[in-house]
Amino acid sequence: MQLPNLQSATLIRRYKRFLADVELSNGEILTIHCANTGAMTGCGEKGDTVWYSTSNSTTRKYPHSWELTKLKNGNMVCINTHRSNQLTLEALQNKQIKELAMYDEILPEVKYGEENSRIDFLLKGNGLPDCYVEVKSVTLVKNNLGMFPDAVTTRGQKHLRELMAMKKLGYRAVVFFAGLHNGFDHFKIAEYIDPEYNKLLRQAIQQGVEVYAYAGEFTFSQQIPTALSLTEVVPYIE
């Protein structure tokens, strides 16, 4: 996935969930928009290098958007979680996710279920059961261990219930954890943050819901991040 043109700055603080102040190389202070509504644990500490994009829209109050953070340990993380679906769609189109590569038709944002949900991707293929794919972003990493979620997610709990219902109807149901971070090589649920999500996912797995986690990889040009891609499936630890 190609990233927009990015510029770097130094993070001062994030506040009001959707805003962050950064300092440019010339000392100017700039307020930028933050699209990540989660806790962003470990994704942006004071003094970190951040990368932001700029919109040409004349209606936006804050035309600059926080996209990436370079952490103090050198790892990179995409904090704009809207990118996870774009990243996954590209991987599906390129048949990069081998567990789902047999499907030819990709339908995004399809309404389904009894709890008024939208599945991120509905996959269809000749002679194959429809496959419901829910995408989740992985930005929380500790000691090479990727984790989800970074805050209690009642929405995520709902999605697991919906996926279990689809599986009972005879369809494939998948939770796909997309790595927006390049610093992990195995994955688990952060049960200490959301024990209910952990409980529901264990139940879902027992009922046949599939779980896959892929790590992220960044491409650079002249030390500027230009692209983000998925690498390969990493071990899931229950």
C-alpha positions as CSV (number, residue, x, y, z in Angstrom):
1,M,0.0,0.0,0.0
2,Q,1.5,3.3,-1.1
3,L,1.5,5.9,1.6
4,P,0.6,9.6,0.9
5,N,3.4,12.1,0.8
6,L,4.7,12.5,4.3
7,Q,6.5,15.1,6.3
8,S,8.2,14.5,9.7
9,A,7.9,16.4,13.0
10,T,8.5,15.8,16.7
11,L,5.5,14.8,18.9
12,I,4.7,17.2,21.7
13,R,1.4,15.7,22.9
14,R,-1.8,14.0,21.9
15,Y,-5.0,15.3,23.4
16,K,-8.8,15.3,23.1
17,R,-8.3,11.9,21.3
18,F,-8.4,13.4,17.8
19,L,-5.7,16.1,18.1
20,A,-1.9,16.2,18.5
21,D,0.6,19.0,18.7
22,V,3.9,18.5,16.8
23,E,7.0,20.7,16.4
24,L,8.5,21.2,12.9
25,S,12.2,21.4,12.2
26,N,11.9,25.2,12.1
27,G,10.4,25.3,15.5
28,E,6.9,26.0,14.4
29,I,4.1,24.2,16.4
30,L,1.5,22.5,14.3
31,T,-1.8,20.9,15.4
32,I,-2.7,17.8,13.4
33,H,-5.6,15.4,13.3
34,C,-5.3,12.0,14.9
35,A,-7.6,9.3,13.3
36,N,-6.9,6.7,15.9
37,T,-9.6,6.6,18.7
38,G,-7.8,3.9,20.7
39,A,-5.5,4.2,23.6
40,M,-2.5,4.2,21.3
41,T,-0.4,2.5,24.0
42,G,3.3,2.8,23.1
43,C,2.5,4.5,19.7
44,G,3.3,8.0,20.5
45,E,5.4,9.3,23.3
46,K,6.7,12.9,23.7
47,G,9.8,13.3,21.6
48,D,8.9,10.5,19.1
49,T,9.3,11.3,15.4
50,V,5.9,11.4,13.7
51,W,5.0,11.5,10.0
52,Y,2.0,13.4,8.8
53,S,0.1,13.8,5.5
54,T,-1.6,17.0,4.2
55,S,-5.0,17.2,2.6
56,N,-5.9,19.7,-0.1
57,S,-9.5,19.9,1.2
58,T,-10.6,23.4,1.9
59,T,-13.3,22.3,4.4
60,R,-11.0,20.6,6.9
61,K,-10.3,22.5,10.1
62,Y,-7.1,20.5,10.5
63,P,-5.7,19.6,7.1
64,H,-2.7,17.6,8.4
65,S,-3.2,14.0,9.5
66,W,-0.9,11.9,11.8
67,E,0.0,8.8,9.8
68,L,3.0,7.1,11.3
69,T,5.3,7.1,14.4
70,K,8.9,6.1,14.6
71,L,9.4,4.8,18.1
72,K,12.5,5.3,20.2
73,N,13.6,1.7,19.5
74,G,13.5,2.3,15.8
75,N,10.3,0.4,15.0
76,M,7.6,2.0,12.9
77,V,3.9,2.0,13.5
78,C,1.0,3.3,11.4
79,I,-1.4,4.9,13.9
80,N,-4.0,5.8,11.2
81,T,-6.2,2.7,11.7
82,H,-8.2,3.6,8.6
83,R,-5.2,2.3,6.7
84,S,-5.8,-1.3,7.9
85,N,-8.7,-2.0,5.5
86,Q,-6.8,-0.4,2.6
87,L,-3.8,-2.6,3.4
88,T,-5.9,-5.7,3.7
89,L,-7.8,-5.0,0.5
90,E,-4.6,-4.7,-1.5
91,A,-3.3,-7.9,0.0
92,L,-6.5,-9.7,-0.9
93,Q,-6.5,-8.4,-4.4
94,N,-2.8,-9.5,-4.8
95,K,-3.6,-13.0,-3.4
96,Q,-1.0,-12.3,-0.7
97,I,-3.1,-13.7,2.2
98,K,-2.7,-17.4,1.3
99,E,-5.4,-18.6,3.6
100,L,-7.9,-16.5,1.5
101,A,-6.3,-16.5,-1.9
102,M,-8.9,-18.9,-3.4
103,Y,-11.6,-16.2,-3.5
104,D,-12.0,-14.0,-6.6
105,E,-14.7,-11.6,-5.6
106,I,-14.2,-9.1,-2.8
107,L,-17.1,-7.1,-1.5
108,P,-16.4,-4.4,1.1
109,E,-18.6,-3.1,3.8
110,V,-21.5,-5.5,3.4
111,K,-24.4,-5.3,5.9
112,Y,-25.0,-8.6,7.7
113,G,-26.0,-10.2,11.0
114,E,-28.6,-9.6,13.7
115,E,-26.8,-6.7,15.4
116,N,-26.8,-4.3,12.5
117,S,-23.2,-4.8,11.5
118,R,-21.1,-4.4,8.4
119,I,-18.5,-6.9,7.5
120,D,-15.2,-5.5,6.3
121,F,-15.0,-7.9,3.4
122,L,-17.3,-10.5,2.1
123,L,-15.4,-12.9,-0.2
124,K,-17.0,-15.1,-2.8
125,G,-15.7,-17.8,-5.2
126,N,-17.2,-20.5,-7.4
127,G,-18.0,-23.6,-5.4
128,L,-16.8,-22.0,-2.1
129,P,-18.7,-21.0,1.0
130,D,-18.9,-17.2,1.4
131,C,-16.2,-15.9,3.7
132,Y,-16.9,-13.1,6.2
133,V,-13.6,-11.3,7.1
134,E,-13.4,-8.8,10.0
135,V,-10.2,-6.8,10.0
136,K,-8.6,-5.5,13.2
137,S,-5.5,-3.3,13.5
138,V,-2.4,-4.4,15.5
139,T,-0.5,-1.4,16.9
140,L,0.2,-2.6,20.5
141,V,3.5,-4.4,20.6
142,K,5.7,-5.4,23.6
143,N,8.9,-7.4,23.3
144,N,8.1,-8.5,19.7
145,L,4.6,-9.7,20.8
146,G,1.8,-8.0,18.9
147,M,-1.5,-7.7,20.8
148,F,-5.1,-6.6,20.3
149,P,-7.0,-4.7,21.6
150,D,-5.3,-1.7,23.2
151,A,-8.6,-0.7,24.9
152,V,-11.9,-2.4,25.7
153,T,-13.8,-2.9,22.4
154,T,-17.5,-3.6,22.8
155,R,-17.7,-3.2,19.0
156,G,-15.1,-5.9,18.6
157,Q,-17.1,-8.2,20.9
158,K,-20.2,-7.6,18.8
159,H,-18.3,-8.6,15.7
160,L,-17.2,-11.9,17.2
161,R,-20.8,-12.7,18.1
162,E,-21.8,-12.0,14.5
163,L,-19.0,-14.1,13.1
164,M,-20.0,-17.0,15.2
165,A,-23.5,-16.7,13.9
166,M,-22.3,-16.8,10.3
167,K,-20.2,-19.8,11.0
168,K,-23.2,-21.7,12.4
169,L,-25.0,-20.9,9.1
170,G,-22.3,-22.7,7.2
171,Y,-20.1,-19.9,6.0
172,R,-16.4,-19.2,6.6
173,A,-15.8,-16.6,9.3
174,V,-12.4,-15.0,9.8
175,V,-10.8,-12.4,12.1
176,F,-7.8,-10.9,10.4
177,F,-5.4,-9.0,12.5
178,A,-3.5,-6.6,10.2
179,G,-0.1,-5.5,11.4
180,L,0.3,-1.8,11.3
181,H,3.6,-2.3,13.3
182,N,6.8,-3.8,12.1
183,G,8.1,-4.9,15.5
184,F,6.3,-8.2,16.2
185,D,6.8,-11.8,15.1
186,H,4.0,-13.5,17.2
187,F,0.6,-12.4,18.4
188,K,-2.0,-12.9,21.1
189,I,-5.1,-11.2,22.6
190,A,-4.4,-8.7,25.3
191,E,-6.7,-10.4,27.8
192,Y,-5.5,-8.1,30.6
193,I,-7.1,-5.2,28.7
194,D,-10.3,-6.8,27.4
195,P,-11.0,-10.2,29.1
196,E,-14.5,-10.4,27.5
197,Y,-13.0,-10.1,24.0
198,N,-10.5,-12.8,24.8
199,K,-13.3,-15.0,26.2
200,L,-15.4,-14.5,23.1
201,L,-12.5,-15.1,20.7
202,R,-11.7,-18.4,22.4
203,Q,-15.3,-19.4,22.1
204,A,-15.3,-18.3,18.4
205,I,-12.2,-20.4,17.7
206,Q,-13.9,-23.5,19.3
207,Q,-16.8,-22.9,16.9
208,G,-14.7,-22.8,13.9
209,V,-14.0,-19.1,13.4
210,E,-10.6,-18.7,11.8
211,V,-7.9,-16.3,13.2
212,Y,-4.9,-15.0,11.3
213,A,-2.4,-12.3,12.2
214,Y,0.1,-10.8,9.7
215,A,3.0,-8.5,10.6
216,G,3.7,-5.2,8.8
217,E,6.6,-4.1,6.8
218,F,7.6,-0.5,5.7
219,T,9.4,0.6,2.6
220,F,11.5,3.7,2.6
221,S,12.9,6.1,0.0
222,Q,15.7,8.4,1.1
223,Q,14.7,7.6,4.7
224,I,11.1,8.7,4.1
225,P,8.4,6.0,4.5
226,T,6.6,5.4,1.2
227,A,4.7,2.1,1.5
228,L,3.3,-0.4,4.0
229,S,2.7,-4.0,3.3
230,L,1.9,-7.3,5.1
231,T,4.6,-9.8,5.5
232,E,3.3,-13.3,6.4
233,V,1.2,-15.0,9.0
234,V,2.8,-15.0,12.4
235,P,2.1,-17.5,15.2
236,Y,-1.1,-16.9,17.2
237,I,-0.7,-17.7,20.9
238,E,-3.8,-18.6,22.9
